[in-house]
Amino acid sequence: MQYKGAHRPLPQIARELGVDEILEGSVTRYGDQVHMTIQLIQAASDSHVWAESYNRGANEAVSLPRQAALTIAKPTA
């Protein structure tokens, strides 16, 4: 959370954290619907690698973090 709203270049933040890629996202609730968007960014080049959006009913939203983690961890062919 210390980087939320940070006004520093992404490559600098990644160096401070000692990482090559940054995962960023947001969760928004509209009535009984939850929308989650996440994206993976290659820090050195500040380039987009992957993104996904998820929509669920509020009572199903508890499964979103797990589903997102499984999608991110799935190896690409």
PyMOL Python script that loads the backbone (N, CA, C, O; Angstrom):
from pymol import cmd

cmd.read_pdbstr("""\
ATOM      1  N   MET A   1       0.817  -1.198   0.000  1.00  0.00           N
ATOM      2  CA  MET A   1       0.000   0.000   0.000  1.00  0.00           C
ATOM      3  C   MET A   1       0.860   1.261   0.000  1.00  0.00           C
ATOM      4  O   MET A   1       0.367   2.341  -0.327  1.00  0.00           O
ATOM      5  N   GLN A   2       2.120   1.143   0.356  1.00  0.00           N
ATOM      6  CA  GLN A   2       2.955   2.342   0.395  1.00  0.00           C
ATOM      7  C   GLN A   2       3.140   2.954  -0.982  1.00  0.00           C
ATOM      8  O   GLN A   2       3.523   4.119  -1.090  1.00  0.00           O
ATOM      9  N   TYR A   3       2.874   2.191  -2.042  1.00  0.00           N
ATOM     10  CA  TYR A   3       3.034   2.713  -3.401  1.00  0.00           C
ATOM     11  C   TYR A   3       1.715   3.153  -4.023  1.00  0.00           C
ATOM     12  O   TYR A   3       1.706   3.638  -5.154  1.00  0.00           O
ATOM     13  N   LYS A   4       0.613   2.998  -3.318  1.00  0.00           N
ATOM     14  CA  LYS A   4      -0.684   3.419  -3.830  1.00  0.00           C
ATOM     15  C   LYS A   4      -0.648   4.931  -4.061  1.00  0.00           C
ATOM     16  O   LYS A   4      -0.376   5.700  -3.139  1.00  0.00           O
ATOM     17  N   GLY A   5      -0.918   5.340  -5.272  1.00  0.00           N
ATOM     18  CA  GLY A   5      -0.910   6.760  -5.624  1.00  0.00           C
ATOM     19  C   GLY A   5       0.480   7.353  -5.727  1.00  0.00           C
ATOM     20  O   GLY A   5       0.631   8.574  -5.773  1.00  0.00           O
ATOM     21  N   ALA A   6       1.505   6.501  -5.764  1.00  0.00           N
ATOM     22  CA  ALA A   6       2.885   6.994  -5.854  1.00  0.00           C
ATOM     23  C   ALA A   6       3.109   7.700  -7.191  1.00  0.00           C
ATOM     24  O   ALA A   6       2.602   7.277  -8.230  1.00  0.00           O
ATOM     25  N   HIS A   7       3.865   8.763  -7.137  1.00  0.00           N
ATOM     26  CA  HIS A   7       4.165   9.522  -8.355  1.00  0.00           C
ATOM     27  C   HIS A   7       5.633   9.328  -8.725  1.00  0.00           C
ATOM     28  O   HIS A   7       6.379  10.283  -8.939  1.00  0.00           O
ATOM     29  N   ARG A   8       6.017   8.045  -8.792  1.00  0.00           N
ATOM     30  CA  ARG A   8       7.371   7.683  -9.186  1.00  0.00           C
ATOM     31  C   ARG A   8       7.290   6.750 -10.378  1.00  0.00           C
ATOM     32  O   ARG A   8       6.298   6.039 -10.538  1.00  0.00           O
ATOM     33  N   PRO A   9       8.313   6.738 -11.217  1.00  0.00           N
ATOM     34  CA  PRO A   9       8.289   5.835 -12.373  1.00  0.00           C
ATOM     35  C   PRO A   9       8.237   4.375 -11.923  1.00  0.00           C
ATOM     36  O   PRO A   9       8.848   3.998 -10.923  1.00  0.00           O
ATOM     37  N   LEU A  10       7.505   3.571 -12.670  1.00  0.00           N
ATOM     38  CA  LEU A  10       7.357   2.161 -12.348  1.00  0.00           C
ATOM     39  C   LEU A  10       8.708   1.448 -12.248  1.00  0.00           C
ATOM     40  O   LEU A  10       8.899   0.664 -11.318  1.00  0.00           O
ATOM     41  N   PRO A  11       9.651   1.685 -13.162  1.00  0.00           N
ATOM     42  CA  PRO A  11      10.958   1.012 -13.024  1.00  0.00           C
ATOM     43  C   PRO A  11      11.640   1.322 -11.683  1.00  0.00           C
ATOM     44  O   PRO A  11      12.307   0.454 -11.122  1.00  0.00           O
ATOM     45  N   GLN A  12      11.483   2.525 -11.175  1.00  0.00           N
ATOM     46  CA  GLN A  12      12.067   2.891  -9.885  1.00  0.00           C
ATOM     47  C   GLN A  12      11.405   2.110  -8.751  1.00  0.00           C
ATOM     48  O   GLN A  12      12.088   1.602  -7.862  1.00  0.00           O
ATOM     49  N   ILE A  13      10.090   2.018  -8.783  1.00  0.00           N
ATOM     50  CA  ILE A  13       9.361   1.263  -7.758  1.00  0.00           C
ATOM     51  C   ILE A  13       9.786  -0.202  -7.793  1.00  0.00           C
ATOM     52  O   ILE A  13      10.008  -0.807  -6.745  1.00  0.00           O
ATOM     53  N   ALA A  14       9.900  -0.774  -8.991  1.00  0.00           N
ATOM     54  CA  ALA A  14      10.304  -2.174  -9.124  1.00  0.00           C
ATOM     55  C   ALA A  14      11.707  -2.394  -8.560  1.00  0.00           C
ATOM     56  O   ALA A  14      11.953  -3.400  -7.893  1.00  0.00           O
ATOM     57  N   ARG A  15      12.628  -1.464  -8.819  1.00  0.00           N
ATOM     58  CA  ARG A  15      13.984  -1.584  -8.259  1.00  0.00           C
ATOM     59  C   ARG A  15      13.938  -1.559  -6.730  1.00  0.00           C
ATOM     60  O   ARG A  15      14.612  -2.353  -6.074  1.00  0.00           O
ATOM     61  N   GLU A  16      13.146  -0.652  -6.168  1.00  0.00           N
ATOM     62  CA  GLU A  16      13.028  -0.560  -4.714  1.00  0.00           C
ATOM     63  C   GLU A  16      12.488  -1.856  -4.118  1.00  0.00           C
ATOM     64  O   GLU A  16      12.885  -2.257  -3.024  1.00  0.00           O
ATOM     65  N   LEU A  17      11.575  -2.513  -4.846  1.00  0.00           N
ATOM     66  CA  LEU A  17      10.986  -3.761  -4.377  1.00  0.00           C
ATOM     67  C   LEU A  17      11.814  -4.981  -4.739  1.00  0.00           C
ATOM     68  O   LEU A  17      11.597  -6.061  -4.191  1.00  0.00           O
ATOM     69  N   GLY A  18      12.774  -4.822  -5.668  1.00  0.00           N
ATOM     70  CA  GLY A  18      13.598  -5.940  -6.114  1.00  0.00           C
ATOM     71  C   GLY A  18      12.843  -6.930  -6.972  1.00  0.00           C
ATOM     72  O   GLY A  18      13.042  -8.140  -6.858  1.00  0.00           O
ATOM     73  N   VAL A  19      11.964  -6.412  -7.844  1.00  0.00           N
ATOM     74  CA  VAL A  19      11.146  -7.276  -8.698  1.00  0.00           C
ATOM     75  C   VAL A  19      11.314  -6.907 -10.174  1.00  0.00           C
ATOM     76  O   VAL A  19      11.723  -5.793 -10.504  1.00  0.00           O
ATOM     77  N   ASP A  20      10.992  -7.857 -11.055  1.00  0.00           N
ATOM     78  CA  ASP A  20      11.060  -7.630 -12.495  1.00  0.00           C
ATOM     79  C   ASP A  20       9.726  -7.203 -13.079  1.00  0.00           C
ATOM     80  O   ASP A  20       9.679  -6.487 -14.079  1.00  0.00           O
ATOM     81  N   GLU A  21       8.641  -7.642 -12.453  1.00  0.00           N
ATOM     82  CA  GLU A  21       7.308  -7.334 -12.949  1.00  0.00           C
ATOM     83  C   GLU A  21       6.429  -6.845 -11.804  1.00  0.00           C
ATOM     84  O   GLU A  21       6.645  -7.179 -10.639  1.00  0.00           O
ATOM     85  N   ILE A  22       5.442  -6.052 -12.169  1.00  0.00           N
ATOM     86  CA  ILE A  22       4.506  -5.488 -11.204  1.00  0.00           C
ATOM     87  C   ILE A  22       3.096  -5.941 -11.588  1.00  0.00           C
ATOM     88  O   ILE A  22       2.719  -5.890 -12.759  1.00  0.00           O
ATOM     89  N   LEU A  23       2.330  -6.378 -10.606  1.00  0.00           N
ATOM     90  CA  LEU A  23       0.937  -6.731 -10.805  1.00  0.00           C
ATOM     91  C   LEU A  23       0.111  -5.629 -10.166  1.00  0.00           C
ATOM     92  O   LEU A  23       0.243  -5.353  -8.974  1.00  0.00           O
ATOM     93  N   GLU A  24      -0.738  -5.002 -10.961  1.00  0.00           N
ATOM     94  CA  GLU A  24      -1.591  -3.956 -10.416  1.00  0.00           C
ATOM     95  C   GLU A  24      -3.034  -4.241 -10.778  1.00  0.00           C
ATOM     96  O   GLU A  24      -3.313  -4.911 -11.772  1.00  0.00           O
ATOM     97  N   GLY A  25      -3.940  -3.736  -9.979  1.00  0.00           N
ATOM     98  CA  GLY A  25      -5.330  -4.004 -10.257  1.00  0.00           C
ATOM     99  C   GLY A  25      -6.270  -3.153  -9.438  1.00  0.00           C
ATOM    100  O   GLY A  25      -5.863  -2.338  -8.610  1.00  0.00           O
ATOM    101  N   SER A  26      -7.545  -3.374  -9.704  1.00  0.00           N
ATOM    102  CA  SER A  26      -8.583  -2.651  -8.985  1.00  0.00           C
ATOM    103  C   SER A  26      -9.806  -3.535  -8.837  1.00  0.00           C
ATOM    104  O   SER A  26     -10.056  -4.430  -9.644  1.00  0.00           O
ATOM    105  N   VAL A  27     -10.554  -3.264  -7.791  1.00  0.00           N
ATOM    106  CA  VAL A  27     -11.818  -3.959  -7.544  1.00  0.00           C
ATOM    107  C   VAL A  27     -12.878  -2.889  -7.317  1.00  0.00           C
ATOM    108  O   VAL A  27     -12.700  -1.976  -6.512  1.00  0.00           O
ATOM    109  N   THR A  28     -13.980  -3.021  -8.043  1.00  0.00           N
ATOM    110  CA  THR A  28     -15.073  -2.064  -7.938  1.00  0.00           C
ATOM    111  C   THR A  28     -16.372  -2.820  -7.730  1.00  0.00           C
ATOM    112  O   THR A  28     -16.607  -3.860  -8.345  1.00  0.00           O
ATOM    113  N   ARG A  29     -17.209  -2.286  -6.861  1.00  0.00           N
ATOM    114  CA  ARG A  29     -18.515  -2.906  -6.626  1.00  0.00           C
ATOM    115  C   ARG A  29     -19.602  -1.948  -7.084  1.00  0.00           C
ATOM    116  O   ARG A  29     -19.595  -0.767  -6.738  1.00  0.00           O
ATOM    117  N   TYR A  30     -20.537  -2.474  -7.868  1.00  0.00           N
ATOM    118  CA  TYR A  30     -21.704  -1.732  -8.335  1.00  0.00           C
ATOM    119  C   TYR A  30     -22.934  -2.521  -7.934  1.00  0.00           C
ATOM    120  O   TYR A  30     -23.287  -3.504  -8.586  1.00  0.00           O
ATOM    121  N   GLY A  31     -23.584  -2.097  -6.870  1.00  0.00           N
ATOM    122  CA  GLY A  31     -24.771  -2.822  -6.407  1.00  0.00           C
ATOM    123  C   GLY A  31     -24.408  -4.237  -6.019  1.00  0.00           C
ATOM    124  O   GLY A  31     -23.626  -4.453  -5.094  1.00  0.00           O
ATOM    125  N   ASP A  32     -24.979  -5.210  -6.732  1.00  0.00           N
ATOM    126  CA  ASP A  32     -24.691  -6.609  -6.419  1.00  0.00           C
ATOM    127  C   ASP A  32     -23.665  -7.225  -7.370  1.00  0.00           C
ATOM    128  O   ASP A  32     -23.550  -8.448  -7.447  1.00  0.00           O
ATOM    129  N   GLN A  33     -22.915  -6.382  -8.098  1.00  0.00           N
ATOM    130  CA  GLN A  33     -21.893  -6.856  -9.021  1.00  0.00           C
ATOM    131  C   GLN A  33     -20.511  -6.376  -8.582  1.00  0.00           C
ATOM    132  O   GLN A  33     -20.364  -5.264  -8.076  1.00  0.00           O
ATOM    133  N   VAL A  34     -19.498  -7.228  -8.780  1.00  0.00           N
ATOM    134  CA  VAL A  34     -18.109  -6.885  -8.473  1.00  0.00           C
ATOM    135  C   VAL A  34     -17.310  -7.033  -9.758  1.00  0.00           C
ATOM    136  O   VAL A  34     -17.417  -8.037 -10.462  1.00  0.00           O
ATOM    137  N   HIS A  35     -16.508  -6.017 -10.053  1.00  0.00           N
ATOM    138  CA  HIS A  35     -15.647  -6.029 -11.238  1.00  0.00           C
ATOM    139  C   HIS A  35     -14.196  -5.913 -10.772  1.00  0.00           C
ATOM    140  O   HIS A  35     -13.859  -5.008 -10.009  1.00  0.00           O
ATOM    141  N   MET A  36     -13.338  -6.827 -11.229  1.00  0.00           N
ATOM    142  CA  MET A  36     -11.919  -6.795 -10.890  1.00  0.00           C
ATOM    143  C   MET A  36     -11.110  -6.782 -12.181  1.00  0.00           C
ATOM    144  O   MET A  36     -11.345  -7.590 -13.079  1.00  0.00           O
ATOM    145  N   THR A  37     -10.161  -5.866 -12.265  1.00  0.00           N
ATOM    146  CA  THR A  37      -9.246  -5.785 -13.398  1.00  0.00           C
ATOM    147  C   THR A  37      -7.832  -5.881 -12.853  1.00  0.00           C
ATOM    148  O   THR A  37      -7.483  -5.198 -11.891  1.00  0.00           O
ATOM    149  N   ILE A  38      -7.017  -6.735 -13.472  1.00  0.00           N
ATOM    150  CA  ILE A  38      -5.613  -6.846 -13.080  1.00  0.00           C
ATOM    151  C   ILE A  38      -4.747  -6.846 -14.323  1.00  0.00           C
ATOM    152  O   ILE A  38      -5.173  -7.281 -15.393  1.00  0.00           O
ATOM    153  N   GLN A  39      -3.522  -6.351 -14.174  1.00  0.00           N
ATOM    154  CA  GLN A  39      -2.581  -6.374 -15.289  1.00  0.00           C
ATOM    155  C   GLN A  39      -1.171  -6.597 -14.771  1.00  0.00           C
ATOM    156  O   GLN A  39      -0.821  -6.192 -13.662  1.00  0.00           O
ATOM    157  N   LEU A  40      -0.378  -7.248 -15.598  1.00  0.00           N
ATOM    158  CA  LEU A  40       1.017  -7.535 -15.298  1.00  0.00           C
ATOM    159  C   LEU A  40       1.865  -6.646 -16.187  1.00  0.00           C
ATOM    160  O   LEU A  40       1.652  -6.585 -17.398  1.00  0.00           O
ATOM    161  N   ILE A  41       2.830  -5.953 -15.586  1.00  0.00           N
ATOM    162  CA  ILE A  41       3.663  -5.001 -16.310  1.00  0.00           C
ATOM    163  C   ILE A  41       5.124  -5.365 -16.135  1.00  0.00           C
ATOM    164  O   ILE A  41       5.585  -5.572 -15.013  1.00  0.00           O
ATOM    165  N   GLN A  42       5.861  -5.444 -17.247  1.00  0.00           N
ATOM    166  CA  GLN A  42       7.306  -5.635 -17.217  1.00  0.00           C
ATOM    167  C   GLN A  42       7.919  -4.325 -16.761  1.00  0.00           C
ATOM    168  O   GLN A  42       7.816  -3.319 -17.463  1.00  0.00           O
ATOM    169  N   ALA A  43       8.548  -4.318 -15.609  1.00  0.00           N
ATOM    170  CA  ALA A  43       8.969  -3.077 -14.968  1.00  0.00           C
ATOM    171  C   ALA A  43      10.062  -2.326 -15.728  1.00  0.00           C
ATOM    172  O   ALA A  43       9.968  -1.109 -15.888  1.00  0.00           O
ATOM    173  N   ALA A  44      11.082  -3.019 -16.193  1.00  0.00           N
ATOM    174  CA  ALA A  44      12.212  -2.337 -16.822  1.00  0.00           C
ATOM    175  C   ALA A  44      11.790  -1.511 -18.032  1.00  0.00           C
ATOM    176  O   ALA A  44      12.291  -0.408 -18.250  1.00  0.00           O
ATOM    177  N   SER A  45      10.861  -2.060 -18.815  1.00  0.00           N
ATOM    178  CA  SER A  45      10.417  -1.365 -20.022  1.00  0.00           C
ATOM    179  C   SER A  45       9.084  -0.652 -19.820  1.00  0.00           C
ATOM    180  O   SER A  45       8.622   0.065 -20.707  1.00  0.00           O
ATOM    181  N   ASP A  46       8.463  -0.845 -18.655  1.00  0.00           N
ATOM    182  CA  ASP A  46       7.145  -0.299 -18.363  1.00  0.00           C
ATOM    183  C   ASP A  46       6.136  -0.712 -19.434  1.00  0.00           C
ATOM    184  O   ASP A  46       5.283   0.073 -19.847  1.00  0.00           O
ATOM    185  N   SER A  47       6.261  -1.979 -19.874  1.00  0.00           N
ATOM    186  CA  SER A  47       5.387  -2.464 -20.947  1.00  0.00           C
ATOM    187  C   SER A  47       4.397  -3.501 -20.424  1.00  0.00           C
ATOM    188  O   SER A  47       4.701  -4.298 -19.536  1.00  0.00           O
ATOM    189  N   HIS A  48       3.230  -3.461 -20.995  1.00  0.00           N
ATOM    190  CA  HIS A  48       2.117  -4.337 -20.640  1.00  0.00           C
ATOM    191  C   HIS A  48       2.434  -5.761 -21.082  1.00  0.00           C
ATOM    192  O   HIS A  48       2.830  -5.981 -22.227  1.00  0.00           O
ATOM    193  N   VAL A  49       2.262  -6.733 -20.182  1.00  0.00           N
ATOM    194  CA  VAL A  49       2.499  -8.138 -20.497  1.00  0.00           C
ATOM    195  C   VAL A  49       1.182  -8.888 -20.631  1.00  0.00           C
ATOM    196  O   VAL A  49       1.008  -9.701 -21.539  1.00  0.00           O
ATOM    197  N   TRP A  50       0.254  -8.609 -19.718  1.00  0.00           N
ATOM    198  CA  TRP A  50      -0.978  -9.381 -19.654  1.00  0.00           C
ATOM    199  C   TRP A  50      -2.017  -8.607 -18.861  1.00  0.00           C
ATOM    200  O   TRP A  50      -1.670  -7.844 -17.960  1.00  0.00           O
ATOM    201  N   ALA A  51      -3.294  -8.799 -19.191  1.00  0.00           N
ATOM    202  CA  ALA A  51      -4.380  -8.190 -18.423  1.00  0.00           C
ATOM    203  C   ALA A  51      -5.618  -9.072 -18.496  1.00  0.00           C
ATOM    204  O   ALA A  51      -5.806  -9.829 -19.448  1.00  0.00           O
ATOM    205  N   GLU A  52      -6.448  -8.959 -17.482  1.00  0.00           N
ATOM    206  CA  GLU A  52      -7.696  -9.728 -17.448  1.00  0.00           C
ATOM    207  C   GLU A  52      -8.714  -8.965 -16.604  1.00  0.00           C
ATOM    208  O   GLU A  52      -8.356  -8.272 -15.652  1.00  0.00           O
ATOM    209  N   SER A  53      -9.975  -9.103 -16.963  1.00  0.00           N
ATOM    210  CA  SER A  53     -11.073  -8.521 -16.198  1.00  0.00           C
ATOM    211  C   SER A  53     -12.024  -9.623 -15.786  1.00  0.00           C
ATOM    212  O   SER A  53     -12.232 -10.587 -16.523  1.00  0.00           O
ATOM    213  N   TYR A  54     -12.600  -9.476 -14.604  1.00  0.00           N
ATOM    214  CA  TYR A  54     -13.527 -10.453 -14.070  1.00  0.00           C
ATOM    215  C   TYR A  54     -14.768  -9.732 -13.562  1.00  0.00           C
ATOM    216  O   TYR A  54     -14.668  -8.663 -12.960  1.00  0.00           O
ATOM    217  N   ASN A  55     -15.929 -10.314 -13.802  1.00  0.00           N
ATOM    218  CA  ASN A  55     -17.196  -9.796 -13.294  1.00  0.00           C
ATOM    219  C   ASN A  55     -17.911 -10.922 -12.563  1.00  0.00           C
ATOM    220  O   ASN A  55     -18.032 -12.035 -13.076  1.00  0.00           O
ATOM    221  N   ARG A  56     -18.378 -10.622 -11.371  1.00  0.00           N
ATOM    222  CA  ARG A  56     -19.092 -11.621 -10.571  1.00  0.00           C
ATOM    223  C   ARG A  56     -20.192 -10.946  -9.771  1.00  0.00           C
ATOM    224  O   ARG A  56     -20.163  -9.739  -9.531  1.00  0.00           O
ATOM    225  N   GLY A  57     -21.147 -11.742  -9.372  1.00  0.00           N
ATOM    226  CA  GLY A  57     -22.131 -11.272  -8.415  1.00  0.00           C
ATOM    227  C   GLY A  57     -21.437 -11.116  -7.069  1.00  0.00           C
ATOM    228  O   GLY A  57     -20.445 -11.793  -6.798  1.00  0.00           O
ATOM    229  N   ALA A  58     -21.950 -10.236  -6.233  1.00  0.00           N
ATOM    230  CA  ALA A  58     -21.306  -9.955  -4.944  1.00  0.00           C
ATOM    231  C   ALA A  58     -21.145 -11.220  -4.110  1.00  0.00           C
ATOM    232  O   ALA A  58     -20.150 -11.363  -3.399  1.00  0.00           O
ATOM    233  N   ASN A  59     -22.103 -12.137  -4.180  1.00  0.00           N
ATOM    234  CA  ASN A  59     -22.003 -13.363  -3.387  1.00  0.00           C
ATOM    235  C   ASN A  59     -20.984 -14.349  -3.955  1.00  0.00           C
ATOM    236  O   ASN A  59     -20.604 -15.294  -3.264  1.00  0.00           O
ATOM    237  N   GLU A  60     -20.535 -14.153  -5.192  1.00  0.00           N
ATOM    238  CA  GLU A  60     -19.526 -15.014  -5.814  1.00  0.00           C
ATOM    239  C   GLU A  60     -18.136 -14.367  -5.804  1.00  0.00           C
ATOM    240  O   GLU A  60     -17.156 -15.018  -6.167  1.00  0.00           O
ATOM    241  N   ALA A  61     -18.038 -13.121  -5.401  1.00  0.00           N
ATOM    242  CA  ALA A  61     -16.800 -12.353  -5.516  1.00  0.00           C
ATOM    243  C   ALA A  61     -15.664 -12.912  -4.668  1.00  0.00           C
ATOM    244  O   ALA A  61     -14.496 -12.649  -4.953  1.00  0.00           O
ATOM    245  N   VAL A  62     -15.986 -13.669  -3.642  1.00  0.00           N
ATOM    246  CA  VAL A  62     -14.941 -14.225  -2.788  1.00  0.00           C
ATOM    247  C   VAL A  62     -14.006 -15.140  -3.581  1.00  0.00           C
ATOM    248  O   VAL A  62     -12.863 -15.348  -3.172  1.00  0.00           O
ATOM    249  N   SER A  63     -14.468 -15.687  -4.702  1.00  0.00           N
ATOM    250  CA  SER A  63     -13.641 -16.573  -5.525  1.00  0.00           C
ATOM    251  C   SER A  63     -12.714 -15.817  -6.479  1.00  0.00           C
ATOM    252  O   SER A  63     -11.833 -16.429  -7.083  1.00  0.00           O
ATOM    253  N   LEU A  64     -12.890 -14.512  -6.627  1.00  0.00           N
ATOM    254  CA  LEU A  64     -12.090 -13.759  -7.593  1.00  0.00           C
ATOM    255  C   LEU A  64     -10.584 -13.797  -7.333  1.00  0.00           C
ATOM    256  O   LEU A  64      -9.835 -14.073  -8.270  1.00  0.00           O
ATOM    257  N   PRO A  65     -10.097 -13.538  -6.123  1.00  0.00           N
ATOM    258  CA  PRO A  65      -8.639 -13.581  -5.923  1.00  0.00           C
ATOM    259  C   PRO A  65      -8.032 -14.944  -6.269  1.00  0.00           C
ATOM    260  O   PRO A  65      -6.958 -15.012  -6.866  1.00  0.00           O
ATOM    261  N   ARG A  66      -8.707 -16.010  -5.900  1.00  0.00           N
ATOM    262  CA  ARG A  66      -8.191 -17.350  -6.213  1.00  0.00           C
ATOM    263  C   ARG A  66      -8.165 -17.574  -7.719  1.00  0.00           C
ATOM    264  O   ARG A  66      -7.173 -18.067  -8.256  1.00  0.00           O
ATOM    265  N   GLN A  67      -9.238 -17.219  -8.396  1.00  0.00           N
ATOM    266  CA  GLN A  67      -9.294 -17.409  -9.843  1.00  0.00           C
ATOM    267  C   GLN A  67      -8.211 -16.586 -10.532  1.00  0.00           C
ATOM    268  O   GLN A  67      -7.555 -17.075 -11.452  1.00  0.00           O
ATOM    269  N   ALA A  68      -8.017 -15.352 -10.102  1.00  0.00           N
ATOM    270  CA  ALA A  68      -6.984 -14.508 -10.681  1.00  0.00           C
ATOM    271  C   ALA A  68      -5.598 -15.100 -10.446  1.00  0.00           C
ATOM    272  O   ALA A  68      -4.778 -15.125 -11.363  1.00  0.00           O
ATOM    273  N   ALA A  69      -5.325 -15.573  -9.237  1.00  0.00           N
ATOM    274  CA  ALA A  69      -4.021 -16.163  -8.921  1.00  0.00           C
ATOM    275  C   ALA A  69      -3.752 -17.392  -9.781  1.00  0.00           C
ATOM    276  O   ALA A  69      -2.635 -17.574 -10.264  1.00  0.00           O
ATOM    277  N   LEU A  70      -4.759 -18.234  -9.978  1.00  0.00           N
ATOM    278  CA  LEU A  70      -4.595 -19.413 -10.824  1.00  0.00           C
ATOM    279  C   LEU A  70      -4.316 -19.029 -12.271  1.00  0.00           C
ATOM    280  O   LEU A  70      -3.496 -19.663 -12.936  1.00  0.00           O
ATOM    281  N   THR A  71      -4.992 -17.999 -12.760  1.00  0.00           N
ATOM    282  CA  THR A  71      -4.772 -17.541 -14.130  1.00  0.00           C
ATOM    283  C   THR A  71      -3.360 -16.979 -14.285  1.00  0.00           C
ATOM    284  O   THR A  71      -2.687 -17.266 -15.275  1.00  0.00           O
ATOM    285  N   ILE A  72      -2.913 -16.194 -13.332  1.00  0.00           N
ATOM    286  CA  ILE A  72      -1.574 -15.591 -13.390  1.00  0.00           C
ATOM    287  C   ILE A  72      -0.501 -16.675 -13.343  1.00  0.00           C
ATOM    288  O   ILE A  72       0.490 -16.597 -14.069  1.00  0.00           O
ATOM    289  N   ALA A  73      -0.693 -17.686 -12.492  1.00  0.00           N
ATOM    290  CA  ALA A  73       0.320 -18.714 -12.310  1.00  0.00           C
ATOM    291  C   ALA A  73       0.338 -19.764 -13.411  1.00  0.00           C
ATOM    292  O   ALA A  73       1.293 -20.535 -13.512  1.00  0.00           O
ATOM    293  N   LYS A  74      -0.711 -19.805 -14.245  1.00  0.00           N
ATOM    294  CA  LYS A  74      -0.790 -20.813 -15.292  1.00  0.00           C
ATOM    295  C   LYS A  74       0.320 -20.574 -16.308  1.00  0.00           C
ATOM    296  O   LYS A  74       0.446 -19.476 -16.852  1.00  0.00           O
ATOM    297  N   PRO A  75       1.129 -21.612 -16.565  1.00  0.00           N
ATOM    298  CA  PRO A  75       2.201 -21.446 -17.552  1.00  0.00           C
ATOM    299  C   PRO A  75       1.635 -21.258 -18.958  1.00  0.00           C
ATOM    300  O   PRO A  75       0.604 -21.831 -19.311  1.00  0.00           O
ATOM    301  N   THR A  76       2.326 -20.450 -19.744  1.00  0.00           N
ATOM    302  CA  THR A  76       1.911 -20.249 -21.131  1.00  0.00           C
ATOM    303  C   THR A  76       2.662 -21.206 -22.021  1.00  0.00           C
ATOM    304  O   THR A  76       3.819 -21.539 -21.764  1.00  0.00           O
ATOM    305  N   ALA A  77       1.999 -21.642 -23.063  1.00  0.00           N
ATOM    306  CA  ALA A  77       2.612 -22.620 -23.981  1.00  0.00           C
ATOM    307  C   ALA A  77       3.490 -21.945 -25.000  1.00  0.00           C
ATOM    308  O   ALA A  77       4.081 -22.615 -25.846  1.00  0.00           O
TER     309      ALA A  77
END
""", "prot")
cmd.dss("prot")
cmd.show_as("cartoon", "prot")
cmd.util.cbc("prot")
cmd.orient("prot")
